[in-house]
Amino acid sequence: MSDLVFVDTETLGLAKDAPIWEFAAIRRSGDSETQFHCFIGHTPPGEAWPGRPWLPELPPPFVDDYRRRYDAGAALREDEAAARR
């Protein structure tokens, strides 16, 4: 039987260059299950995104969720997150 992997991401928009700020995955292999969750570091909104004001483009509930849950102190760099298994 093949493994199943379920993936979820949270981004700061729908554009292909919108930063991913949260990643989660569940891998089911036979009777075992592995879970992974992380925040992904990115340049904070408004600091280095000229012409891309991500948060103002999002619906208020998405902005509230980002502000409430994103933990920059616990965030991995993109390459660190990609190297995790």
Distance bins in CASP14 RR format, pairs under 12 A and 6 or more apart:
PFRMAT RR
TARGET T0000
AUTHOR 0000-0000-0000
RMODE 2
METHOD distances of the structure
MODEL  1
1 28 0 0 0 0 1 0 0 0 0 0 0
1 29 0 0 0 0 1 0 0 0 0 0 0
1 30 1 0 0 1 0 0 0 0 0 0 0
1 31 0 0 0 0 0 1 0 0 0 0 0
2 27 0 0 0 0 0 1 0 0 0 0 0
2 28 0 0 0 0 1 0 0 0 0 0 0
2 29 0 0 0 0 1 0 0 0 0 0 0
2 30 0 0 0 0 1 0 0 0 0 0 0
3 25 0 0 0 0 0 1 0 0 0 0 0
3 26 0 0 0 0 0 1 0 0 0 0 0
3 27 1 0 1 0 0 0 0 0 0 0 0
3 28 1 0 0 1 0 0 0 0 0 0 0
3 29 1 0 1 0 0 0 0 0 0 0 0
3 30 1 0 0 1 0 0 0 0 0 0 0
3 31 0 0 0 0 0 1 0 0 0 0 0
3 32 0 0 0 0 1 0 0 0 0 0 0
3 33 0 0 0 0 0 1 0 0 0 0 0
3 34 0 0 0 0 1 0 0 0 0 0 0
4 25 0 0 0 0 0 1 0 0 0 0 0
4 26 0 0 0 0 1 0 0 0 0 0 0
4 27 1 0 0 1 0 0 0 0 0 0 0
4 28 1 0 1 0 0 0 0 0 0 0 0
4 29 0 0 0 0 1 0 0 0 0 0 0
4 30 0 0 0 0 1 0 0 0 0 0 0
4 32 0 0 0 0 0 1 0 0 0 0 0
4 33 0 0 0 0 1 0 0 0 0 0 0
4 34 0 0 0 0 0 1 0 0 0 0 0
5 24 0 0 0 0 0 1 0 0 0 0 0
5 25 1 0 0 1 0 0 0 0 0 0 0
5 26 1 0 0 1 0 0 0 0 0 0 0
5 27 1 0 1 0 0 0 0 0 0 0 0
5 28 1 0 0 1 0 0 0 0 0 0 0
5 29 0 0 0 0 1 0 0 0 0 0 0
5 33 0 0 0 0 0 1 0 0 0 0 0
5 34 0 0 0 0 1 0 0 0 0 0 0
5 35 0 0 0 0 0 1 0 0 0 0 0
5 36 0 0 0 0 0 1 0 0 0 0 0
5 85 0 0 0 0 0 1 0 0 0 0 0
6 23 0 0 0 0 0 1 0 0 0 0 0
6 24 0 0 0 0 1 0 0 0 0 0 0
6 25 1 0 0 1 0 0 0 0 0 0 0
6 26 1 0 1 0 0 0 0 0 0 0 0
6 27 0 0 0 0 1 0 0 0 0 0 0
6 28 0 0 0 0 1 0 0 0 0 0 0
6 33 0 0 0 0 0 1 0 0 0 0 0
6 34 0 0 0 0 0 1 0 0 0 0 0
6 35 0 0 0 0 1 0 0 0 0 0 0
6 36 0 0 0 0 0 1 0 0 0 0 0
7 20 0 0 0 0 0 1 0 0 0 0 0
7 22 0 0 0 0 0 1 0 0 0 0 0
7 23 1 0 0 1 0 0 0 0 0 0 0
7 24 1 0 0 1 0 0 0 0 0 0 0
7 25 1 0 1 0 0 0 0 0 0 0 0
7 26 0 0 0 0 1 0 0 0 0 0 0
7 27 0 0 0 0 1 0 0 0 0 0 0
7 35 0 0 0 0 0 1 0 0 0 0 0
7 36 0 0 0 0 1 0 0 0 0 0 0
7 37 0 0 0 0 0 1 0 0 0 0 0
8 20 0 0 0 0 0 1 0 0 0 0 0
8 22 0 0 0 0 1 0 0 0 0 0 0
8 23 1 0 0 1 0 0 0 0 0 0 0
8 24 1 0 1 0 0 0 0 0 0 0 0
8 25 1 0 0 1 0 0 0 0 0 0 0
8 26 0 0 0 0 1 0 0 0 0 0 0
8 35 0 0 0 0 0 1 0 0 0 0 0
8 36 0 0 0 0 0 1 0 0 0 0 0
8 37 0 0 0 0 1 0 0 0 0 0 0
8 38 0 0 0 0 0 1 0 0 0 0 0
9 18 0 0 0 0 0 1 0 0 0 0 0
9 19 0 0 0 0 0 1 0 0 0 0 0
9 20 1 0 1 0 0 0 0 0 0 0 0
9 21 0 0 0 0 1 0 0 0 0 0 0
9 22 1 0 0 1 0 0 0 0 0 0 0
9 23 1 0 1 0 0 0 0 0 0 0 0
9 24 1 0 0 1 0 0 0 0 0 0 0
9 25 0 0 0 0 1 0 0 0 0 0 0
9 37 0 0 0 0 0 1 0 0 0 0 0
9 38 0 0 0 0 0 1 0 0 0 0 0
9 39 0 0 0 0 0 1 0 0 0 0 0
9 40 0 0 0 0 1 0 0 0 0 0 0
9 81 0 0 0 0 0 1 0 0 0 0 0
10 18 0 0 0 0 0 1 0 0 0 0 0
10 19 0 0 0 0 1 0 0 0 0 0 0
10 20 1 0 0 1 0 0 0 0 0 0 0
10 21 1 0 1 0 0 0 0 0 0 0 0
10 22 1 1 0 0 0 0 0 0 0 0 0
10 23 1 0 0 1 0 0 0 0 0 0 0
10 24 0 0 0 0 1 0 0 0 0 0 0
10 37 0 0 0 0 0 1 0 0 0 0 0
10 38 0 0 0 0 0 1 0 0 0 0 0
10 39 0 0 0 0 1 0 0 0 0 0 0
10 40 0 0 0 0 1 0 0 0 0 0 0
10 42 0 0 0 0 0 1 0 0 0 0 0
10 58 0 0 0 0 0 1 0 0 0 0 0
10 62 0 0 0 0 1 0 0 0 0 0 0
10 63 0 0 0 0 0 1 0 0 0 0 0
10 65 1 0 0 1 0 0 0 0 0 0 0
10 66 1 0 0 1 0 0 0 0 0 0 0
10 68 0 0 0 0 0 1 0 0 0 0 0
10 69 0 0 0 0 1 0 0 0 0 0 0
10 70 0 0 0 0 1 0 0 0 0 0 0
11 17 0 0 0 0 1 0 0 0 0 0 0
11 18 1 0 1 0 0 0 0 0 0 0 0
11 19 1 0 0 1 0 0 0 0 0 0 0
11 20 1 0 1 0 0 0 0 0 0 0 0
11 21 1 0 0 1 0 0 0 0 0 0 0
11 22 0 0 0 0 1 0 0 0 0 0 0
11 23 0 0 0 0 1 0 0 0 0 0 0
11 40 0 0 0 0 1 0 0 0 0 0 0
11 42 0 0 0 0 1 0 0 0 0 0 0
11 54 0 0 0 0 1 0 0 0 0 0 0
11 55 0 0 0 0 0 1 0 0 0 0 0
11 57 0 0 0 0 0 1 0 0 0 0 0
11 58 0 0 0 0 1 0 0 0 0 0 0
11 62 0 0 0 0 1 0 0 0 0 0 0
11 65 0 0 0 0 0 1 0 0 0 0 0
11 66 0 0 0 0 1 0 0 0 0 0 0
11 70 0 0 0 0 0 1 0 0 0 0 0
12 18 1 0 1 0 0 0 0 0 0 0 0
12 19 1 0 1 0 0 0 0 0 0 0 0
12 20 0 0 0 0 1 0 0 0 0 0 0
12 21 1 0 0 1 0 0 0 0 0 0 0
12 22 0 0 0 0 0 1 0 0 0 0 0
12 40 0 0 0 0 0 1 0 0 0 0 0
12 41 0 0 0 0 0 1 0 0 0 0 0
12 42 1 0 0 1 0 0 0 0 0 0 0
12 43 0 0 0 0 0 1 0 0 0 0 0
12 44 0 0 0 0 0 1 0 0 0 0 0
12 45 1 0 0 1 0 0 0 0 0 0 0
12 46 0 0 0 0 0 1 0 0 0 0 0
12 49 0 0 0 0 1 0 0 0 0 0 0
12 52 0 0 0 0 1 0 0 0 0 0 0
12 53 0 0 0 0 1 0 0 0 0 0 0
12 54 1 1 0 0 0 0 0 0 0 0 0
12 55 1 0 0 1 0 0 0 0 0 0 0
12 56 0 0 0 0 0 1 0 0 0 0 0
12 57 0 0 0 0 1 0 0 0 0 0 0
12 58 1 0 0 1 0 0 0 0 0 0 0
12 62 0 0 0 0 1 0 0 0 0 0 0
12 63 0 0 0 0 1 0 0 0 0 0 0
12 65 0 0 0 0 0 1 0 0 0 0 0
12 66 1 0 0 1 0 0 0 0 0 0 0
12 67 0 0 0 0 0 1 0 0 0 0 0
12 70 0 0 0 0 1 0 0 0 0 0 0
13 19 0 0 0 0 1 0 0 0 0 0 0
13 20 0 0 0 0 1 0 0 0 0 0 0
13 21 0 0 0 0 1 0 0 0 0 0 0
13 42 0 0 0 0 0 1 0 0 0 0 0
13 45 0 0 0 0 0 1 0 0 0 0 0
13 49 0 0 0 0 0 1 0 0 0 0 0
13 52 0 0 0 0 1 0 0 0 0 0 0
13 53 0 0 0 0 0 1 0 0 0 0 0
13 54 1 0 0 1 0 0 0 0 0 0 0
13 55 0 0 0 0 1 0 0 0 0 0 0
13 56 0 0 0 0 0 1 0 0 0 0 0
13 57 1 0 0 1 0 0 0 0 0 0 0
13 58 1 0 0 1 0 0 0 0 0 0 0
13 59 0 0 0 0 0 1 0 0 0 0 0
13 62 0 0 0 0 1 0 0 0 0 0 0
13 63 0 0 0 0 0 1 0 0 0 0 0
13 66 0 0 0 0 0 1 0 0 0 0 0
14 20 0 0 0 0 0 1 0 0 0 0 0
14 54 0 0 0 0 0 1 0 0 0 0 0
14 57 0 0 0 0 1 0 0 0 0 0 0
14 58 0 0 0 0 1 0 0 0 0 0 0
14 59 0 0 0 0 0 1 0 0 0 0 0
14 62 0 0 0 0 0 1 0 0 0 0 0
15 49 0 0 0 0 0 1 0 0 0 0 0
15 51 0 0 0 0 0 1 0 0 0 0 0
15 52 1 0 0 1 0 0 0 0 0 0 0
15 53 0 0 0 0 0 1 0 0 0 0 0
15 54 0 0 0 0 1 0 0 0 0 0 0
15 57 0 0 0 0 1 0 0 0 0 0 0
15 58 0 0 0 0 0 1 0 0 0 0 0
16 52 0 0 0 0 0 1 0 0 0 0 0
17 42 0 0 0 0 0 1 0 0 0 0 0
17 43 0 0 0 0 0 1 0 0 0 0 0
17 49 0 0 0 0 1 0 0 0 0 0 0
17 51 0 0 0 0 0 1 0 0 0 0 0
17 52 1 0 0 1 0 0 0 0 0 0 0
17 54 0 0 0 0 1 0 0 0 0 0 0
18 40 0 0 0 0 0 1 0 0 0 0 0
18 42 0 0 0 0 1 0 0 0 0 0 0
18 45 0 0 0 0 0 1 0 0 0 0 0
18 49 0 0 0 0 0 1 0 0 0 0 0
18 52 0 0 0 0 1 0 0 0 0 0 0
18 53 0 0 0 0 0 1 0 0 0 0 0
18 54 1 0 0 1 0 0 0 0 0 0 0
18 55 0 0 0 0 0 1 0 0 0 0 0
18 57 0 0 0 0 1 0 0 0 0 0 0
18 58 0 0 0 0 1 0 0 0 0 0 0
18 62 0 0 0 0 0 1 0 0 0 0 0
18 66 0 0 0 0 0 1 0 0 0 0 0
19 39 0 0 0 0 0 1 0 0 0 0 0
19 40 1 0 0 1 0 0 0 0 0 0 0
19 41 1 0 0 1 0 0 0 0 0 0 0
19 42 1 1 0 0 0 0 0 0 0 0 0
19 43 1 0 0 1 0 0 0 0 0 0 0
19 44 0 0 0 0 1 0 0 0 0 0 0
19 45 0 0 0 0 1 0 0 0 0 0 0
19 46 0 0 0 0 0 1 0 0 0 0 0
19 47 0 0 0 0 0 1 0 0 0 0 0
19 48 0 0 0 0 0 1 0 0 0 0 0
19 49 0 0 0 0 1 0 0 0 0 0 0
19 52 0 0 0 0 1 0 0 0 0 0 0
19 54 1 0 0 1 0 0 0 0 0 0 0
19 55 0 0 0 0 0 1 0 0 0 0 0
19 58 0 0 0 0 0 1 0 0 0 0 0
19 66 0 0 0 0 0 1 0 0 0 0 0
19 70 0 0 0 0 0 1 0 0 0 0 0
19 75 0 0 0 0 0 1 0 0 0 0 0
19 78 0 0 0 0 1 0 0 0 0 0 0
20 38 0 0 0 0 0 1 0 0 0 0 0
20 39 0 0 0 0 1 0 0 0 0 0 0
20 40 1 0 1 0 0 0 0 0 0 0 0
20 41 0 0 0 0 1 0 0 0 0 0 0
20 42 1 0 0 1 0 0 0 0 0 0 0
20 54 0 0 0 0 0 1 0 0 0 0 0
20 66 0 0 0 0 0 1 0 0 0 0 0
20 70 0 0 0 0 0 1 0 0 0 0 0
20 75 0 0 0 0 0 1 0 0 0 0 0
20 76 0 0 0 0 0 1 0 0 0 0 0
20 78 0 0 0 0 1 0 0 0 0 0 0
20 81 0 0 0 0 1 0 0 0 0 0 0
20 82 0 0 0 0 0 1 0 0 0 0 0
21 38 0 0 0 0 1 0 0 0 0 0 0
21 39 1 0 0 1 0 0 0 0 0 0 0
21 40 1 0 1 0 0 0 0 0 0 0 0
21 41 1 0 0 1 0 0 0 0 0 0 0
21 42 1 0 0 1 0 0 0 0 0 0 0
21 43 0 0 0 0 0 1 0 0 0 0 0
21 44 0 0 0 0 0 1 0 0 0 0 0
21 45 0 0 0 0 1 0 0 0 0 0 0
21 54 0 0 0 0 1 0 0 0 0 0 0
21 55 0 0 0 0 0 1 0 0 0 0 0
21 58 0 0 0 0 0 1 0 0 0 0 0
21 62 0 0 0 0 0 1 0 0 0 0 0
21 63 0 0 0 0 0 1 0 0 0 0 0
21 65 0 0 0 0 0 1 0 0 0 0 0
21 66 1 0 0 1 0 0 0 0 0 0 0
21 67 0 0 0 0 0 1 0 0 0 0 0
21 69 0 0 0 0 1 0 0 0 0 0 0
21 70 1 0 1 0 0 0 0 0 0 0 0
21 71 0 0 0 0 1 0 0 0 0 0 0
21 72 0 0 0 0 1 0 0 0 0 0 0
21 74 0 0 0 0 0 1 0 0 0 0 0
21 75 1 0 0 1 0 0 0 0 0 0 0
21 76 0 0 0 0 0 1 0 0 0 0 0
21 78 0 0 0 0 0 1 0 0 0 0 0
21 81 0 0 0 0 0 1 0 0 0 0 0
22 36 0 0 0 0 0 1 0 0 0 0 0
22 37 1 0 0 1 0 0 0 0 0 0 0
22 38 1 0 0 1 0 0 0 0 0 0 0
22 39 1 0 1 0 0 0 0 0 0 0 0
22 40 1 0 0 1 0 0 0 0 0 0 0
22 41 0 0 0 0 1 0 0 0 0 0 0
22 42 0 0 0 0 0 1 0 0 0 0 0
22 62 0 0 0 0 0 1 0 0 0 0 0
22 65 0 0 0 0 1 0 0 0 0 0 0
22 66 0 0 0 0 1 0 0 0 0 0 0
22 68 0 0 0 0 0 1 0 0 0 0 0
22 69 1 0 0 1 0 0 0 0 0 0 0
22 70 1 0 0 1 0 0 0 0 0 0 0
22 71 0 0 0 0 1 0 0 0 0 0 0
22 72 0 0 0 0 0 1 0 0 0 0 0
22 74 0 0 0 0 0 1 0 0 0 0 0
22 75 0 0 0 0 1 0 0 0 0 0 0
22 76 0 0 0 0 0 1 0 0 0 0 0
22 81 0 0 0 0 0 1 0 0 0 0 0
23 35 0 0 0 0 0 1 0 0 0 0 0
23 36 1 0 0 1 0 0 0 0 0 0 0
23 37 1 0 0 1 0 0 0 0 0 0 0
23 38 1 0 1 0 0 0 0 0 0 0 0
23 39 0 0 0 0 1 0 0 0 0 0 0
23 40 1 0 0 1 0 0 0 0 0 0 0
23 41 0 0 0 0 0 1 0 0 0 0 0
23 42 0 0 0 0 0 1 0 0 0 0 0
23 75 0 0 0 0 0 1 0 0 0 0 0
23 76 0 0 0 0 1 0 0 0 0 0 0
23 78 0 0 0 0 1 0 0 0 0 0 0
23 80 0 0 0 0 0 1 0 0 0 0 0
23 81 1 0 0 1 0 0 0 0 0 0 0
23 82 0 0 0 0 1 0 0 0 0 0 0
23 84 0 0 0 0 1 0 0 0 0 0 0
24 34 0 0 0 0 0 1 0 0 0 0 0
24 35 1 0 0 1 0 0 0 0 0 0 0
24 36 1 0 0 1 0 0 0 0 0 0 0
24 37 1 0 1 0 0 0 0 0 0 0 0
24 38 1 0 0 1 0 0 0 0 0 0 0
24 39 0 0 0 0 0 1 0 0 0 0 0
24 40 0 0 0 0 0 1 0 0 0 0 0
24 69 0 0 0 0 0 1 0 0 0 0 0
24 81 0 0 0 0 0 1 0 0 0 0 0
24 84 0 0 0 0 0 1 0 0 0 0 0
25 33 0 0 0 0 0 1 0 0 0 0 0
25 34 0 0 0 0 1 0 0 0 0 0 0
25 35 1 0 0 1 0 0 0 0 0 0 0
25 36 1 0 1 0 0 0 0 0 0 0 0
25 37 1 0 0 1 0 0 0 0 0 0 0
25 38 0 0 0 0 1 0 0 0 0 0 0
25 81 0 0 0 0 0 1 0 0 0 0 0
25 84 0 0 0 0 1 0 0 0 0 0 0
25 85 0 0 0 0 1 0 0 0 0 0 0
26 32 0 0 0 0 0 1 0 0 0 0 0
26 33 1 0 0 1 0 0 0 0 0 0 0
26 34 1 0 0 1 0 0 0 0 0 0 0
26 35 1 0 1 0 0 0 0 0 0 0 0
26 36 1 0 0 1 0 0 0 0 0 0 0
26 37 0 0 0 0 1 0 0 0 0 0 0
27 33 1 0 0 1 0 0 0 0 0 0 0
27 34 1 0 1 0 0 0 0 0 0 0 0
27 35 1 0 0 1 0 0 0 0 0 0 0
27 36 1 0 0 1 0 0 0 0 0 0 0
27 84 0 0 0 0 0 1 0 0 0 0 0
27 85 0 0 0 0 1 0 0 0 0 0 0
28 34 0 0 0 0 1 0 0 0 0 0 0
28 35 0 0 0 0 0 1 0 0 0 0 0
34 84 0 0 0 0 0 1 0 0 0 0 0
34 85 0 0 0 0 1 0 0 0 0 0 0
35 84 0 0 0 0 0 1 0 0 0 0 0
36 76 0 0 0 0 0 1 0 0 0 0 0
36 81 0 0 0 0 1 0 0 0 0 0 0
36 82 0 0 0 0 0 1 0 0 0 0 0
36 83 0 0 0 0 0 1 0 0 0 0 0
36 84 1 0 0 1 0 0 0 0 0 0 0
36 85 1 0 0 1 0 0 0 0 0 0 0
37 69 0 0 0 0 0 1 0 0 0 0 0
37 71 0 0 0 0 0 1 0 0 0 0 0
37 74 0 0 0 0 0 1 0 0 0 0 0
37 75 0 0 0 0 0 1 0 0 0 0 0
37 76 0 0 0 0 0 1 0 0 0 0 0
37 81 0 0 0 0 0 1 0 0 0 0 0
37 84 0 0 0 0 0 1 0 0 0 0 0
38 70 0 0 0 0 0 1 0 0 0 0 0
38 71 0 0 0 0 1 0 0 0 0 0 0
38 73 0 0 0 0 0 1 0 0 0 0 0
38 74 1 0 0 1 0 0 0 0 0 0 0
38 75 1 0 0 1 0 0 0 0 0 0 0
38 76 1 0 1 0 0 0 0 0 0 0 0
38 77 0 0 0 0 0 1 0 0 0 0 0
38 78 0 0 0 0 0 1 0 0 0 0 0
38 80 0 0 0 0 1 0 0 0 0 0 0
38 81 1 0 1 0 0 0 0 0 0 0 0
38 82 0 0 0 0 0 1 0 0 0 0 0
38 83 0 0 0 0 0 1 0 0 0 0 0
38 84 1 0 0 1 0 0 0 0 0 0 0
39 66 0 0 0 0 0 1 0 0 0 0 0
39 69 0 0 0 0 1 0 0 0 0 0 0
39 70 1 0 1 0 0 0 0 0 0 0 0
39 71 1 0 1 0 0 0 0 0 0 0 0
39 72 1 0 0 1 0 0 0 0 0 0 0
39 73 1 0 0 1 0 0 0 0 0 0 0
39 74 1 0 1 0 0 0 0 0 0 0 0
39 75 1 0 1 0 0 0 0 0 0 0 0
39 76 1 0 0 1 0 0 0 0 0 0 0
39 77 0 0 0 0 0 1 0 0 0 0 0
39 78 0 0 0 0 0 1 0 0 0 0 0
39 80 0 0 0 0 0 1 0 0 0 0 0
39 81 0 0 0 0 1 0 0 0 0 0 0
40 70 0 0 0 0 1 0 0 0 0 0 0
40 71 0 0 0 0 0 1 0 0 0 0 0
40 72 0 0 0 0 0 1 0 0 0 0 0
40 73 0 0 0 0 0 1 0 0 0 0 0
40 74 0 0 0 0 0 1 0 0 0 0 0
40 75 1 0 1 0 0 0 0 0 0 0 0
40 76 1 0 0 1 0 0 0 0 0 0 0
40 77 1 0 0 1 0 0 0 0 0 0 0
40 78 1 0 1 0 0 0 0 0 0 0 0
40 79 0 0 0 0 0 1 0 0 0 0 0
40 80 0 0 0 0 1 0 0 0 0 0 0
40 81 1 0 1 0 0 0 0 0 0 0 0
40 82 0 0 0 0 1 0 0 0 0 0 0
40 84 0 0 0 0 0 1 0 0 0 0 0
41 70 0 0 0 0 1 0 0 0 0 0 0
41 71 0 0 0 0 1 0 0 0 0 0 0
41 72 1 0 0 1 0 0 0 0 0 0 0
41 73 0 0 0 0 1 0 0 0 0 0 0
41 74 0 0 0 0 1 0 0 0 0 0 0
41 75 1 1 0 0 0 0 0 0 0 0 0
41 76 1 0 0 1 0 0 0 0 0 0 0
41 77 1 0 0 1 0 0 0 0 0 0 0
41 78 1 0 0 1 0 0 0 0 0 0 0
41 79 0 0 0 0 0 1 0 0 0 0 0
41 80 0 0 0 0 1 0 0 0 0 0 0
41 81 0 0 0 0 1 0 0 0 0 0 0
42 48 0 0 0 0 1 0 0 0 0 0 0
42 49 0 0 0 0 1 0 0 0 0 0 0
42 52 0 0 0 0 0 1 0 0 0 0 0
42 54 0 0 0 0 1 0 0 0 0 0 0
42 55 0 0 0 0 0 1 0 0 0 0 0
42 66 0 0 0 0 0 1 0 0 0 0 0
42 70 0 0 0 0 1 0 0 0 0 0 0
42 72 0 0 0 0 1 0 0 0 0 0 0
42 75 1 0 0 1 0 0 0 0 0 0 0
42 76 0 0 0 0 0 1 0 0 0 0 0
42 77 0 0 0 0 1 0 0 0 0 0 0
42 78 0 0 0 0 1 0 0 0 0 0 0
42 81 0 0 0 0 0 1 0 0 0 0 0
43 49 1 0 0 1 0 0 0 0 0 0 0
43 50 0 0 0 0 0 1 0 0 0 0 0
43 52 0 0 0 0 0 1 0 0 0 0 0
43 54 0 0 0 0 1 0 0 0 0 0 0
43 72 0 0 0 0 0 1 0 0 0 0 0
43 75 0 0 0 0 0 1 0 0 0 0 0
43 78 0 0 0 0 0 1 0 0 0 0 0
44 54 0 0 0 0 1 0 0 0 0 0 0
44 55 0 0 0 0 1 0 0 0 0 0 0
44 66 0 0 0 0 0 1 0 0 0 0 0
44 67 0 0 0 0 0 1 0 0 0 0 0
44 70 0 0 0 0 1 0 0 0 0 0 0
44 72 1 0 0 1 0 0 0 0 0 0 0
44 73 0 0 0 0 0 1 0 0 0 0 0
44 75 0 0 0 0 0 1 0 0 0 0 0
45 51 0 0 0 0 0 1 0 0 0 0 0
45 52 0 0 0 0 1 0 0 0 0 0 0
45 53 1 0 0 1 0 0 0 0 0 0 0
45 54 1 0 1 0 0 0 0 0 0 0 0
45 55 1 0 1 0 0 0 0 0 0 0 0
45 56 0 0 0 0 1 0 0 0 0 0 0
45 57 0 0 0 0 0 1 0 0 0 0 0
45 58 0 0 0 0 1 0 0 0 0 0 0
45 63 0 0 0 0 1 0 0 0 0 0 0
45 66 0 0 0 0 1 0 0 0 0 0 0
45 67 0 0 0 0 1 0 0 0 0 0 0
45 70 0 0 0 0 0 1 0 0 0 0 0
45 72 0 0 0 0 0 1 0 0 0 0 0
46 52 0 0 0 0 1 0 0 0 0 0 0
46 53 1 0 0 1 0 0 0 0 0 0 0
46 54 0 0 0 0 1 0 0 0 0 0 0
46 55 1 0 0 1 0 0 0 0 0 0 0
46 56 0 0 0 0 1 0 0 0 0 0 0
47 53 0 0 0 0 0 1 0 0 0 0 0
47 54 0 0 0 0 0 1 0 0 0 0 0
47 55 0 0 0 0 0 1 0 0 0 0 0
47 72 0 0 0 0 0 1 0 0 0 0 0
48 54 0 0 0 0 0 1 0 0 0 0 0
49 55 0 0 0 0 1 0 0 0 0 0 0
49 56 0 0 0 0 0 1 0 0 0 0 0
49 57 0 0 0 0 0 1 0 0 0 0 0
51 57 0 0 0 0 0 1 0 0 0 0 0
52 58 0 0 0 0 0 1 0 0 0 0 0
53 63 0 0 0 0 0 1 0 0 0 0 0
54 62 0 0 0 0 0 1 0 0 0 0 0
54 63 0 0 0 0 1 0 0 0 0 0 0
54 66 0 0 0 0 1 0 0 0 0 0 0
55 62 0 0 0 0 1 0 0 0 0 0 0
55 63 1 0 1 0 0 0 0 0 0 0 0
55 64 0 0 0 0 0 1 0 0 0 0 0
55 65 0 0 0 0 0 1 0 0 0 0 0
55 66 1 0 0 1 0 0 0 0 0 0 0
55 67 0 0 0 0 1 0 0 0 0 0 0
55 70 0 0 0 0 0 1 0 0 0 0 0
56 62 0 0 0 0 0 1 0 0 0 0 0
56 63 0 0 0 0 1 0 0 0 0 0 0
57 63 0 0 0 0 1 0 0 0 0 0 0
58 64 0 0 0 0 1 0 0 0 0 0 0
58 65 0 0 0 0 1 0 0 0 0 0 0
58 66 1 0 0 1 0 0 0 0 0 0 0
58 67 0 0 0 0 0 1 0 0 0 0 0
59 65 0 0 0 0 1 0 0 0 0 0 0
59 66 0 0 0 0 0 1 0 0 0 0 0
60 66 0 0 0 0 0 1 0 0 0 0 0
60 67 0 0 0 0 0 1 0 0 0 0 0
61 67 0 0 0 0 0 1 0 0 0 0 0
61 68 0 0 0 0 0 1 0 0 0 0 0
62 68 0 0 0 0 0 1 0 0 0 0 0
62 69 0 0 0 0 0 1 0 0 0 0 0
62 70 0 0 0 0 0 1 0 0 0 0 0
63 69 0 0 0 0 0 1 0 0 0 0 0
63 70 0 0 0 0 0 1 0 0 0 0 0
64 70 0 0 0 0 0 1 0 0 0 0 0
66 72 0 0 0 0 0 1 0 0 0 0 0
69 75 0 0 0 0 0 1 0 0 0 0 0
74 80 0 0 0 0 0 1 0 0 0 0 0
74 81 0 0 0 0 0 1 0 0 0 0 0
75 81 0 0 0 0 1 0 0 0 0 0 0
76 82 0 0 0 0 1 0 0 0 0 0 0
76 83 0 0 0 0 1 0 0 0 0 0 0
76 84 1 0 0 1 0 0 0 0 0 0 0
77 83 0 0 0 0 1 0 0 0 0 0 0
77 84 0 0 0 0 0 1 0 0 0 0 0
78 84 0 0 0 0 0 1 0 0 0 0 0
END
